[in-house]
């Protein structure tokens, strides 16, 4: 199966599309599906496919407020495409995610939405609070428990993540690829993968 994102076409294995079809069946004209995972795990391709099955709106973090992220990081004296430093995680990321989550869950009350973002810091928050990711997101926005929030972790091995980053050539991946061993150790092999497996509804290998 193929899903188009902008001018790129990604190919999803049949096992992935079958799992996404199962998630699509849980939505009935409204609700939110969170597609999260490490950068380069295939989230955008999966989100595009899923949205097409249920006529959902896709809110992609990379397209949500990129100029704001870049300008703030530049003003703070950092790399405008850095998404992994402590400065980004503590100053920029919380506000961007808050806006993305609030908008997504607000729309999801009356129309299906797919949220496409790594959600790494939010996954950590949910685990610390002892909550499932969907519960944590509803609690952050005070939306009713009746709102369906279905969470998916797209799981890919580190080697495949690197291949996808090289293939897509995005500027935001340059800092990661420039010091791959450090990025892999600090993020991909940090234990976050195992934490995510514990707090999401479905893990899909891609």
N, CA and C of each residue as an Amber inpcrd file, in Angstrom:
protein
   618
   0.8350000  -1.1940000   0.0000000   0.0000000   0.0000000   0.0000000
   0.8760000   1.2520000   0.0000000   0.4040000   2.3260000  -0.6680000
   1.1440000   3.5680000  -0.7170000   0.3280000   4.6870000  -0.0880000
   1.0300000   5.6070000   0.5540000   0.3980000   6.8010000   1.1100000
   1.2390000   7.9890000   0.7100000   0.5830000   9.0560000   0.2770000
   1.3140000  10.2230000  -0.2250000   1.3620000  11.3000000   0.8520000
   2.5470000  11.8540000   1.0630000   2.7440000  12.9620000   1.9890000
   3.5080000  14.0390000   1.2370000   2.8060000  15.1360000   0.8830000
   3.4480000  16.1580000   0.0740000   3.8140000  15.5770000  -1.2710000
   5.0830000  15.6850000  -1.6680000   5.5040000  15.1490000  -2.9490000
   6.2570000  13.8320000  -2.7910000   6.1170000  13.2050000  -1.6140000
   6.7870000  11.9490000  -1.3770000   5.7620000  10.8260000  -1.2510000
   6.1430000   9.6550000  -1.6950000   5.2890000   8.4920000  -1.5580000
   5.9960000   7.4790000  -0.6850000   5.3350000   7.0560000   0.3690000
   5.8880000   6.0400000   1.2450000   5.1320000   4.7400000   1.0640000
   5.8160000   3.6280000   1.1740000   5.1910000   2.3140000   1.0050000
   5.0440000   1.6800000   2.3810000   3.8320000   1.2730000   2.6970000
   3.5530000   0.6250000   3.9670000   3.3620000  -0.8740000   3.7470000
   3.9980000  -1.7000000   4.5500000   3.7700000  -3.1430000   4.4640000
   2.3040000  -3.4760000   4.7680000   1.8340000  -4.5770000   4.2340000
   0.4350000  -4.9490000   4.4370000   0.1060000  -5.1500000   5.9110000
   1.0590000  -5.6520000   6.6830000   0.8050000  -5.8380000   8.1160000
   0.5430000  -4.5040000   8.8040000   1.2120000  -3.4450000   8.3430000
   1.0130000  -2.1210000   8.9260000  -0.3570000  -1.5760000   8.5470000
  -0.7100000  -1.6740000   7.2560000  -2.0180000  -1.1530000   6.8430000
  -3.1510000  -1.9280000   7.5100000  -2.9670000  -3.2270000   7.7170000
  -4.0070000  -4.0180000   8.3930000  -4.1910000  -3.5380000   9.8320000
  -3.0840000  -3.2530000  10.5210000  -3.1780000  -2.7480000  11.8940000
  -3.8250000  -1.3650000  11.9220000  -3.5000000  -0.5310000  10.9500000
  -4.1050000   0.8010000  10.8830000  -5.5890000   0.7140000  10.5650000
  -5.9730000  -0.2410000   9.7350000  -7.3930000  -0.4350000   9.4310000
  -8.1700000  -0.8110000  10.6910000  -7.5540000  -1.6030000  11.5730000
  -8.2080000  -1.9660000  12.8320000  -8.4470000  -0.7330000  13.6910000
  -7.4790000   0.1800000  13.7080000  -7.6450000   1.4180000  14.4700000
  -8.7440000   2.2780000  13.8480000  -8.7490000   2.3760000  12.5330000
  -9.7580000   3.1830000  11.8400000 -11.1580000   2.7280000  12.1830000
 -11.3230000   1.4390000  12.3980000 -12.6480000   0.8870000  12.7020000
 -13.1720000   1.3450000  14.0650000 -12.2830000   1.8820000  14.9320000
 -12.7250000   2.3320000  16.2610000 -13.3170000   3.7330000  16.2240000
 -13.1160000   4.4530000  15.1150000 -13.6120000   5.8220000  15.0160000
 -14.9750000   5.8400000  14.3390000 -15.8380000   6.7320000  14.7950000
 -17.1810000   6.8200000  14.2400000 -17.5360000   8.2880000  14.0300000
 -16.8570000   8.9110000  13.0780000 -17.1600000  10.2980000  12.7520000
 -16.5010000  11.3120000  13.6580000 -15.7430000  10.8500000  14.6560000
 -15.0180000  11.7680000  15.5290000 -13.9350000  10.9940000  16.2600000
 -13.1700000  11.6700000  17.1010000 -12.1130000  11.0020000  17.8470000
 -10.7300000  11.3760000  17.3330000  -9.7100000  10.9380000  18.0740000
  -8.3340000  11.2990000  17.7810000  -7.4690000  10.0430000  17.7480000
  -6.6230000   9.9580000  16.7420000  -5.5980000   8.9180000  16.7010000
  -4.2470000   9.6100000  16.7730000  -3.4400000   9.2200000  17.7350000
  -2.0940000   9.7590000  17.8980000  -1.1110000   8.7620000  17.2960000
  -0.3950000   9.1940000  16.2660000   0.6270000   8.3620000  15.6400000
   1.9710000   8.9170000  16.0850000   2.6500000   8.1890000  16.9670000
   3.9000000   8.6890000  17.5250000   5.0220000   7.6830000  17.2990000
   6.2300000   8.1260000  17.5560000   7.3960000   7.2770000  17.3490000
   8.6190000   8.1300000  17.0930000   9.7560000   7.4850000  17.0050000
  10.9800000   8.2260000  16.7370000  10.9210000   8.8790000  15.3520000
  11.6120000  10.0080000  15.1690000  11.7340000  10.5710000  13.8220000
  12.2650000   9.5070000  12.8620000  11.6490000   9.4220000  11.6910000
  12.0830000   8.4320000  10.7150000  11.4570000   7.0680000  10.8840000
  10.4310000   6.9610000  11.7210000   9.7870000   5.6600000  11.9300000
   8.6390000   5.4080000  10.9560000   8.3060000   6.3960000  10.1310000
   7.2210000   6.2280000   9.1620000   5.8970000   6.8010000   9.6210000
   5.9160000   7.7130000  10.5910000   4.6820000   8.2600000  11.1520000
   3.8350000   8.9840000  10.1140000   4.4840000   9.8410000   9.3140000
   3.7080000  10.6530000   8.3710000   3.0360000   9.8030000   7.3070000
   3.7230000   8.7750000   6.8450000   3.1190000   7.8730000   5.8640000
   1.9360000   7.1360000   6.4800000   2.1050000   6.6530000   7.7090000
   1.0120000   5.9500000   8.3970000  -0.1420000   6.8960000   8.6750000
   0.1520000   8.1320000   9.0990000  -0.9020000   9.0980000   9.3980000
  -1.7030000   9.4440000   8.1500000  -1.0110000   9.6170000   7.0260000
  -1.6950000   9.9250000   5.7700000  -2.6060000   8.7870000   5.3490000
  -2.1030000   7.5540000   5.4650000  -2.9270000   6.3910000   5.1170000
  -4.1550000   6.3140000   6.0150000  -3.9430000   6.4390000   7.3230000
  -5.0430000   6.3150000   8.2650000  -6.0910000   7.3940000   8.0460000
  -5.6360000   8.6210000   7.8310000  -6.5700000   9.7240000   7.6150000
  -7.4410000   9.4880000   6.3930000  -6.8680000   8.8900000   5.3590000
  -7.6360000   8.6250000   4.1400000  -8.7430000   7.6100000   4.3810000
  -8.5350000   6.7070000   5.3450000  -9.5500000   5.6830000   5.6140000
 -10.7680000   6.2510000   6.3220000 -10.5820000   7.3290000   7.0900000
 -11.6880000   7.8580000   7.9040000 -11.9790000   9.3240000   7.6050000
 -11.4130000   9.8540000   6.5070000 -11.6040000  11.2540000   6.1350000
 -11.2550000  12.1810000   7.2990000 -10.1110000  11.9230000   7.9200000
  -9.6720000  12.6920000   9.0820000  -8.7880000  13.8670000   8.6780000
  -8.7090000  14.8300000   9.5530000  -7.7430000  15.9140000   9.4460000
  -6.4200000  15.4230000  10.0190000  -5.3140000  15.7170000   9.3480000
  -3.9920000  15.3900000   9.8860000  -3.3460000  16.6660000  10.4200000
  -2.9500000  16.6310000  11.6770000  -2.1570000  17.7120000  12.2620000
  -0.7590000  17.1710000  12.4870000   0.1810000  17.6800000  11.7150000
   1.5650000  17.2100000  11.7190000   2.4200000  18.2210000  12.4650000
   3.1260000  17.8020000  13.4900000   3.9400000  18.7310000  14.2690000
   4.9600000  19.4570000  13.3990000   5.5490000  18.7670000  12.4210000
   6.5600000  19.4010000  11.5810000   5.9860000  20.5690000  10.7820000
   4.6610000  20.5510000  10.5620000   4.0150000  21.6190000   9.7990000
   3.2090000  22.5560000  10.6860000   3.1810000  22.2870000  11.9900000
   2.3140000  23.0390000  12.8980000   2.8490000  24.4420000  13.1530000
   4.0940000  24.5540000  13.5500000   4.6740000  25.8750000  13.8200000
   6.1730000  25.8570000  13.5410000   6.6010000  25.4530000  12.3420000
   8.0370000  25.3160000  12.0790000   8.7980000  26.6300000  12.1650000
   8.1790000  27.7240000  11.6920000   8.8900000  29.0050000  11.7450000
   9.0960000  29.4270000  13.1960000   8.0930000  29.2210000  14.0370000
   8.2320000  29.5740000  15.4460000   9.3670000  28.7780000  16.0890000
   9.3950000  27.4650000  15.8390000  10.4490000  26.6310000  16.4090000
  11.8330000  27.1030000  15.9600000  11.9690000  27.3570000  14.6680000
  13.2640000  27.7660000  14.1230000  13.6850000  29.1330000  14.6540000
  12.7410000  30.0890000  14.6950000  13.0810000  31.4390000  15.1370000
  13.4640000  31.4740000  16.6120000  12.7360000  30.7240000  17.4340000
  13.0470000  30.7130000  18.8590000  14.4060000  30.0640000  19.1050000
  14.6600000  28.9290000  18.4370000  15.9550000  28.2780000  18.6260000
  17.0990000  29.1730000  18.1530000  16.8800000  29.8740000  17.0510000
  17.9100000  30.7850000  16.5420000  18.1280000  31.9280000  17.5320000
  17.0310000  32.4700000  18.0880000  17.1430000  33.5700000  19.0460000
  17.8500000  33.1430000  20.3250000  17.7420000  31.8740000  20.6570000
  18.4080000  31.3480000  21.8450000  19.8600000  30.9500000  21.5660000
  20.2920000  31.1670000  20.3360000  21.6800000  30.8930000  19.9820000
  21.9590000  29.4620000  19.5990000  20.9100000  28.7210000  19.2800000
  21.0900000  27.3220000  18.9150000  20.8720000  27.0700000  17.4430000
  20.9730000  25.8150000  17.0500000  20.6890000  25.3830000  15.6890000
  19.1760000  25.4760000  15.4780000  18.7070000  26.2080000  14.4630000
  17.2640000  26.3460000  14.2640000  16.5470000  25.0290000  14.0130000
  17.2910000  23.9980000  13.5910000  16.6680000  22.7040000  13.3170000
  16.9040000  21.6760000  14.4200000  17.4820000  22.1120000  15.5230000
  17.6980000  21.2340000  16.6760000  16.3540000  20.9170000  17.3370000
  16.0880000  19.6350000  17.5160000  14.8700000  19.2120000  18.1970000
  15.1830000  18.2560000  19.3470000  16.4460000  18.1780000  19.7490000
  16.8390000  17.1690000  20.7240000  17.5800000  17.7140000  21.9430000
  17.9930000  18.9770000  21.8990000  18.7730000  19.5190000  23.0140000
  17.8700000  19.8120000  24.2070000  18.4950000  20.0170000  25.3570000
  17.7540000  20.3710000  26.5640000  17.0510000  21.7110000  26.4010000
  17.6810000  22.6460000  25.6750000  17.0490000  23.9480000  25.4330000
  15.7530000  23.7660000  24.6600000  15.7900000  22.9840000  23.5990000
  14.5670000  22.7590000  22.8200000  13.5070000  22.0640000  23.6660000
  13.9160000  21.0140000  24.3830000  12.9450000  20.2330000  25.1580000
  12.3120000  21.0300000  26.2920000  13.0840000  21.9390000  26.8910000
  12.5520000  22.6620000  28.0500000  11.8620000  23.9790000  27.6900000
  12.2770000  24.6220000  26.5890000  11.7490000  25.9450000  26.2620000
  10.7390000  25.9140000  25.1210000  11.0440000  25.2050000  24.0510000
  10.2280000  25.2690000  22.8360000   9.1810000  24.1590000  22.7790000
   9.6090000  22.9400000  22.9980000   8.7280000  21.7890000  22.8260000
   7.4400000  21.8450000  23.6460000   7.4700000  22.2290000  24.9330000
   6.2250000  22.2000000  25.7130000   5.1050000  23.0470000  25.1170000
   5.4370000  24.2640000  24.6570000   4.4170000  25.1250000  24.0870000
   3.8850000  24.6240000  22.7570000   4.7830000  24.1080000  21.9170000
   4.3590000  23.5900000  20.6170000   3.4340000  22.3900000  20.8030000
   3.8300000  21.4670000  21.6790000   2.9880000  20.2940000  21.9100000
   1.6630000  20.6680000  22.5630000   1.6860000  21.6370000  23.4760000
   0.4430000  22.0460000  24.1170000  -0.5550000  22.5440000  23.0820000
  -0.0780000  23.3860000  22.1490000  -0.9670000  23.8810000  21.1080000
  -1.4670000  22.7840000  20.1900000  -0.5720000  21.8780000  19.7930000
  -0.9480000  20.7760000  18.9140000  -1.9880000  19.8770000  19.5660000
  -1.7580000  19.5280000  20.8320000  -2.6730000  18.6280000  21.5390000
  -4.0340000  19.2800000  21.7540000  -4.0430000  20.5290000  22.1810000
  -5.3070000  21.2170000  22.4310000  -6.1250000  21.3560000  21.1460000
  -5.4730000  21.7240000  20.0690000  -6.1870000  21.8520000  18.8010000
  -6.7140000  20.4990000  18.3380000  -5.8680000  19.4750000  18.4210000
  -6.2790000  18.1590000  17.9460000  -7.4460000  17.5920000  18.7220000
  -7.3820000  17.6250000  20.0440000  -8.4680000  17.0660000  20.8460000
  -9.7250000  17.9140000  20.7620000  -9.5430000  19.2260000  20.5840000
 -10.7090000  20.0880000  20.4180000 -11.4720000  19.7580000  19.1440000
 -10.7400000  19.5780000  18.0510000 -11.3900000  19.2090000  16.7850000
 -11.9590000  17.8020000  16.8740000 -11.2410000  16.9150000  17.5710000
 -11.6600000  15.5180000  17.6380000 -12.9970000  15.2960000  18.2960000
 -13.4870000  16.2670000  19.0390000 -14.8020000  16.1400000  19.6650000
 -15.8990000  16.0230000  18.6100000 -15.6630000  16.6350000  17.4430000
 -16.7180000  16.6090000  16.4180000 -16.2570000  16.0830000  15.0620000
 -14.9370000  15.8200000  14.9040000 -14.4410000  15.3390000  13.6050000
 -13.1730000  14.5300000  13.8400000 -12.9730000  13.4440000  13.1040000
 -11.7640000  12.6370000  13.3240000 -10.4830000  13.3860000  12.9890000
  -9.4720000  13.1870000  13.8280000  -8.1790000  13.8600000  13.6990000
  -7.0710000  12.8380000  13.8770000  -6.0190000  12.9820000  13.0960000
  -4.8050000  12.1980000  13.2940000  -3.6900000  13.1590000  13.6830000
  -3.0920000  12.9390000  14.8600000  -1.9550000  13.7360000  15.3050000
  -0.6730000  12.9860000  14.9690000   0.2120000  13.6420000  14.2450000
   1.4570000  13.0390000  13.7580000   2.6330000  13.7810000  14.3740000
   3.2770000  13.1690000  15.3620000   4.4020000  13.8030000  16.0410000
   5.1470000  12.7480000  16.8460000   6.4190000  12.9870000  17.1760000
   7.1400000  12.0110000  17.9970000   6.5070000  11.7910000  19.3760000
   6.0790000  12.8630000  20.0460000   5.4610000  12.7870000  21.3770000
   6.3960000  12.1830000  22.4270000   7.7070000  12.3030000  22.2290000
   8.6430000  11.6360000  23.1400000   8.5620000  12.1990000  24.5520000
   8.5490000  13.5230000  24.6890000   8.4790000  14.1150000  26.0200000
   7.1260000  13.8560000  26.6720000   6.0800000  13.8300000  25.8670000
   4.7380000  13.6040000  26.4000000   4.5860000  12.1500000  26.8680000
   5.2330000  11.2410000  26.1610000   5.2370000   9.8340000  26.5810000
   5.9250000   9.6970000  27.9300000   7.0370000  10.4060000  28.1090000
   7.7250000  10.3740000  29.4020000   6.8180000  10.9080000  30.5070000
   6.1080000  11.9910000  30.2320000   5.1940000  12.5720000  31.2200000
   4.1170000  11.5650000  31.6260000   3.5400000  10.8860000  30.6350000
   2.4880000   9.9070000  30.9190000   3.0210000   8.7890000  31.8000000
   4.2240000   8.3050000  31.4820000   4.8050000   7.2160000  32.2660000
   5.0610000   7.6440000  33.7060000   5.5890000   8.8560000  33.8920000
   5.8560000   9.3580000  35.2540000   4.5580000   9.4750000  36.0360000
   3.4840000   9.8830000  35.3500000   2.1880000  10.0350000  36.0100000
   1.4710000   8.7030000  36.2090000   2.0210000   7.6200000  35.6350000
   1.3800000   6.3130000  35.7490000   0.1090000   6.2020000  34.9330000
   0.0590000   6.9150000  33.8000000  -1.1390000   6.9460000  32.9680000
  -0.8590000   6.3980000  31.5800000  -1.9050000   5.9000000  30.9540000
  -1.8220000   5.6140000  29.5330000  -1.7050000   6.9400000  28.7860000
  -1.1080000   6.9180000  27.6060000  -0.9010000   8.1570000  26.8700000
  -2.2210000   8.8550000  26.5610000  -3.2280000   8.1180000  26.1390000
  -4.5290000   8.7220000  25.8420000  -5.1380000   9.3910000  27.0610000
  -5.0540000   8.7400000  28.2240000  -5.5570000   9.3400000  29.4630000
  -4.8180000  10.6430000  29.7620000  -3.5110000  10.5990000  29.5950000
  -2.6880000  11.7770000  29.8840000  -3.0740000  12.9430000  28.9830000
  -3.3010000  12.6840000  27.7030000  -3.6620000  13.7480000  26.7790000
  -5.0310000  14.3330000  27.1100000  -5.9860000  13.4760000  27.4500000
  -7.3060000  13.9960000  27.8360000  -7.2030000  14.8360000  29.1000000
  -6.3800000  14.3970000  30.0480000  -6.2150000  15.1430000  31.2850000
  -5.5770000  16.5080000  31.0680000  -4.6490000  16.5860000  30.1350000
  -3.9830000  17.8690000  29.8430000  -4.9500000  18.8810000  29.2770000
  -5.9730000  18.4150000  28.5680000  -6.8950000  19.3170000  27.8780000
  -8.2800000  19.3500000  28.5040000  -8.4820000  18.5440000  29.5400000
  -9.7770000  18.4680000  30.2300000 -10.9110000  18.1080000  29.2960000
 -10.6180000  17.2510000  28.3350000 -11.6630000  16.7470000  27.4570000
 -12.2910000  15.5220000  28.1030000 -13.5440000  15.2320000  27.7720000
 -14.2510000  14.1310000  28.4490000 -13.6620000  12.7610000  28.1360000
 -13.8130000  11.8370000  29.0750000 -13.3330000  10.4730000  28.8650000
 -14.0300000   9.7940000  27.6980000 -15.2010000  10.3220000  27.3180000
 -15.9400000   9.7210000  26.2070000 -15.2630000   9.9680000  24.8580000
 -14.3460000  10.9360000  24.7820000 -13.6370000  11.1840000  23.5300000
 -12.6380000  10.0530000  23.2920000 -12.7570000   9.3920000  22.1640000
 -11.8380000   8.3150000  21.8210000 -10.4820000   8.9150000  21.4650000
  -9.4470000   8.5290000  22.1950000  -8.0700000   8.9180000  21.8750000
  -7.2800000   7.6260000  21.7610000  -7.0090000   7.2290000  20.5350000
  -6.3330000   5.9580000  20.2770000  -4.8680000   6.2540000  19.9690000
  -3.9450000   5.5960000  20.6590000  -2.5250000   5.9230000  20.5060000
  -1.7520000   4.7650000  19.8750000  -0.8970000   5.1190000  18.9200000
  -0.0960000   4.1500000  18.1720000   1.3750000   4.5410000  18.2620000
   2.2230000   3.5830000  18.5380000   3.6700000   3.7860000  18.4600000
   4.1790000   3.0550000  17.2290000   4.7490000   3.8160000  16.2660000
   5.3830000   3.2180000  15.0920000   6.8050000   2.8320000  15.4830000
   7.0910000   1.5610000  15.4310000   8.3540000   1.0420000  15.9350000
   9.2690000   0.6610000  14.7740000  10.4740000   1.2270000  14.7580000
  11.4560000   0.8950000  13.7240000  12.8260000   0.7450000  14.3670000
  13.6350000  -0.2050000  13.9010000  14.9960000  -0.3310000  14.4290000
  15.8380000   0.8790000  14.0380000  16.8940000   1.1210000  14.8110000
  17.7220000   2.3050000  14.6010000  18.2820000   2.3820000  13.1850000
  18.7040000   1.2490000  12.6310000  19.2570000   1.2560000  11.2840000
  18.2620000   1.7160000  10.2490000  17.0120000   1.2950000  10.4030000
  15.9630000   1.7070000   9.4560000  15.6390000   3.1830000   9.6200000
  15.6480000   3.6660000  10.8580000  15.4230000   5.0870000  11.1040000
  16.4860000   5.9200000  10.3820000  17.7240000   5.5080000  10.4960000
  18.8080000   6.2440000   9.8430000  18.6450000   6.2410000   8.3290000
  18.2960000   5.0990000   7.7620000  18.0920000   5.0090000   6.3170000
  17.0170000   5.9870000   5.8490000  15.9090000   6.0530000   6.5880000
  14.8180000   6.9460000   6.1890000  15.2440000   8.4060000   6.2900000
  15.9860000   8.7470000   7.3400000  16.4530000  10.1220000   7.4810000
  17.3570000  10.5150000   6.3160000  18.2600000   9.6220000   5.9310000
  19.1540000   9.9030000   4.8080000  18.3480000  10.0570000   3.5230000
  17.3720000   9.1700000   3.3150000  16.5750000   9.1940000   2.0880000
  15.7630000  10.4720000   1.9470000  15.1850000  10.9620000   3.0760000
  14.3010000  12.1240000   2.9490000  15.0650000  13.4470000   2.9350000
  16.2720000  13.4710000   3.4540000  17.1220000  14.6520000   3.3610000
  16.5640000  15.9040000   4.0120000  15.8360000  15.7720000   5.1020000
  15.2420000  16.9260000   5.7740000  16.2810000  17.6520000   6.6250000
  16.1870000  18.9820000   6.6300000  17.1500000  19.7790000   7.4030000
  17.0790000  19.4530000   8.8950000  15.8790000  19.1210000   9.3860000
  15.7340000  18.8410000  10.8140000  16.4810000  17.5750000  11.2380000
  16.8290000  16.7170000  10.2590000  17.5540000  15.4870000  10.5850000
  19.0660000  15.6830000  10.5900000  19.5400000  16.8050000  10.0310000
  20.9870000  17.0070000   9.8860000  21.7360000  16.9310000  11.2160000
  21.2460000  17.5740000  12.2950000  21.9800000  17.4630000  13.5650000
  22.0600000  16.0300000  14.0860000  21.0310000  15.2390000  13.8480000
  21.0260000  13.8490000  14.3030000  22.0510000  13.0230000  13.5250000
  22.0500000  13.1850000  12.2080000  22.9530000  12.4070000  11.3690000
  24.4020000  12.8410000  11.5320000  24.6160000  14.1100000  11.8960000
  25.9770000  14.6150000  12.0410000  26.7190000  13.9210000  13.1760000
  25.9870000  13.5110000  14.2060000  26.6000000  12.7750000  15.3190000
  25.6590000  11.6230000  15.6720000  25.5650000  10.6810000  14.7320000
  24.5860000   9.6130000  14.8350000  24.7600000   8.7750000  16.0960000
  25.9860000   8.4350000  16.4450000  26.2050000   7.5850000  17.6140000
  25.6720000   8.2410000  18.8850000  25.8990000   9.5490000  19.0160000
  25.4100000  10.2630000  20.1950000  23.8810000  10.3130000  20.1900000
  23.2800000  10.5740000  19.0060000  21.8210000  10.6250000  18.9180000
  21.2130000   9.2610000  19.2260000  21.7980000   8.2220000  18.6730000
  21.2720000   6.8860000  18.9150000  21.3270000   6.5530000  20.4070000
  22.4300000   6.8700000  21.0500000  22.5780000   6.5630000  22.4690000
  21.6190000   7.3750000  23.3250000  21.4940000   8.6820000  23.0300000
  20.6980000   9.5810000  23.8640000  19.2020000   9.4490000  23.6350000
  18.7960000   9.0240000  22.4380000  17.3640000   8.9970000  22.1080000
  16.8860000   7.5880000  21.7670000  17.4220000   7.0060000  20.7060000
  16.8730000   5.7290000  20.2290000  17.1060000   4.5900000  21.2140000
  18.2520000   4.5930000  21.8880000  18.5720000   3.5240000  22.8340000
  18.4760000   3.9880000  24.2850000  17.6560000   5.0090000  24.5280000
  17.5650000   5.6130000  25.8580000  16.6060000   4.8940000  26.8000000
  15.8770000   3.8990000  26.2690000  14.8390000   3.2330000  27.0540000
  13.4560000   3.7770000  26.7770000  13.3750000   4.8310000  25.9710000
  12.0780000   5.4350000  25.6680000  11.1850000   4.5040000  24.8620000
  11.8000000   3.7230000  23.9930000  11.0230000   2.7650000  23.2010000
  10.2160000   1.8420000  24.1220000  10.8730000   1.3220000  25.1490000
  10.2110000   0.4030000  26.0740000   9.1400000   1.1230000  26.8940000
   9.4030000   2.3830000  27.2620000   8.3950000   3.1620000  27.9800000
   7.1610000   3.3610000  27.1070000   7.3930000   3.7020000  25.8420000
   6.2790000   3.9190000  24.9130000   5.4290000   2.6650000  24.7720000
   6.0850000   1.5130000  24.6810000   5.3420000   0.2570000  24.5600000
   4.3700000   0.0680000  25.7190000   4.7210000   0.5980000  26.8980000
   3.8970000   0.4170000  28.0790000   2.7060000   1.3810000  28.1400000
   2.7840000   2.5370000  27.4560000   1.7340000   3.5520000  27.6480000
   0.8260000   3.7390000  26.4450000   1.1810000   3.2040000  25.2680000
   0.3150000   3.3670000  24.0970000  -0.6320000   2.1770000  23.9680000
  -1.6260000   2.3510000  23.0810000  -2.6040000   1.2740000  22.8800000
  -2.0890000   0.1970000  21.9520000  -1.3950000   0.6090000  20.9020000
  -0.9580000  -0.3410000  19.8770000   0.4740000  -0.0240000  19.4620000
   1.2950000  -1.0480000  19.3440000   2.6500000  -0.9140000  18.8060000
   2.6480000  -1.5920000  17.4280000   3.0760000  -0.8420000  16.4190000
   3.1150000  -1.3700000  15.0530000   4.5570000  -1.3330000  14.5650000
   5.0920000  -2.4650000  14.2160000   6.4570000  -2.5310000  13.6800000
   6.4490000  -2.1110000  12.2200000   7.3710000  -1.2250000  11.8880000
   7.4340000  -0.7150000  10.5050000   8.9000000  -0.6410000  10.0720000
